[in-house]
Every structure is written in structure tokens, then in C-alpha cells.
């Protein structure tokens, strides 16, 4: 079983019932009209954007972020440290804006398959030509790979709608991408973390911008998690969310590839990936605080 949009909505409802200080709002809509939820955690002047499930098969990142919020808030309330980090200090100094599922339509296609009564799904069959997307689908409901749709050396990787790698007609063509960039542009973030799967890797650079500073910060994240630092090449080196953030703002942005195996990583892997990636978020928060 995967972790789909309905499960996300139920978990967000549970979180807001448990932790009254959480602020939940939506920053836009998907192609199919689903809300792209953001959860604000903390009260500090420094701001960090954290996103997950840019790709349909990578729904383990959504579950991780929801669980992180739960564990973090539990420790805040009880005044406990978390994985060696002082949660009270981080909560006072840093505000996290967490979008656990950037691509809700793609996640639902990857987990639940196609609904032939749905016009968007029928259009995908017409344009892409395959009828079962559950084990291959990374894109949104228009067949656009959202992590190739950002305006950062944007280029075509494949020429038409596809389960993966199609960057759209032009940069920021997709409503999900527009929701992210518009929100980030108006919020003045100090850092961005984009969670993907898989590989236990941290991508830290884009086009040589702030290379030394980015490497030193990324090394701290690697040391605390045991993940490997990677300078992206090929199709991984352009069009992504962290690439755009670095290009547009000149600030620190990182892509974290959680876990290891073949996508979709099983939900049962959550315990294996949780602590290492929680440390990455907490360490990143200390870096900018």
C-alpha cells in the first residue's frame, strides 16, 4: 500500500487536532483541483521551505514529513531534545514551512492507478499510451515531471508527456510548480530542502553558485545523516526545485534522496529512513538559525 492524498489529508487533520499551534493552509491547487497543503511549524525569523513528493512514486517522503512534524511537536510540548538537537531553540529561531505532497495527482496515479471516468486520466492514456501507471508514474496529471519544470537551465529531456522526465511546454507551465514558486517568492526563505527518493544522497550545488558555502553546509548534513554528497550531472543537473531556488535567490538549497532501493520505496521503510532525515532537517535549521 502507498501513501496517497486521502491518507495525507487524514493525517493533517489528526496533527491539527493534536497540536493546536500548527498553522495549515494551502498554497495552490493541482491540475485535478486538489489542495497543495503547507504546514507552518515554529516561530522564528529564519525560514526554511521543505517539500516532498515532487514525484508520484516518491510518496514515502510525504509520510516522512508528516511523521517528522508529529515527532518534532511532541518533543516541543514536552521540552525534550530530538536526535541530539535542542528543539526549543530551533522552534524559537526557525519557522519551517512544510509542503508534504507537492504532486498530489501524481501520487494518486502512482498508488491507485487510473480512473477511466476521469477526463485527466483519459487524456493521459491518449497522450502517453500506457494503461497502468502505478509502478512507473512520476509526473503530474498532465504528464509533466514537476522537478524538470522549474526555470533553472530548463530544457526538454523527453519531447512529450511521459511518466517521467518531460519538462512541460515551458518553465513553470504547471499549476503545482507555480504554487511553489509563487509562495517562495513572497515568503523570503533562507534555505530550501527538497525531499526525493532514493539513493541516500544529498545534491547541494547548481551552476557553481556559492559552491564553497554550499559544500560546507552540505558536509554537515552528510556527516549527521551518513548520506553521500553528490554534484548533479546530466538530467539531474537542471530544471529542479532546488536548482531554481539557488539560481533565483543565491541561497542554500539541497535535494535529499531518502532511503535506498527501487522506487516506490515501501512504506515499511519509514523507520529505516526516519532518524537520518530528521537529523538533516534539524541540522539545516541550526545552520540557518
Secondary structure, DSSP 8 states (H G I E B T S, - for coil): ----HHHHHHHHHHHHHH-TT-EEEEEEE-TTS-EEEEEEEE--SEEEEEE--SSTT-THHHHHHHHHHHHHHHHHHHT--BTTB-HHHHHHHEEEEEES-TTHHHHHHHHH---TT-HHHHHHHHHH--S--TTT--S-TTS--GGG-SSSS---SSSS--SS----SSTT-SHHHHHHHHHHHHH--SEEEEEEESSSEEE--STTTTHHHHHHHHHHHHHHH--EEE---GGGGSS-HHHHHHHHH-SEEEEEEES-SSSS--GGGHHHHHHHHHHHHHHHHHHH-
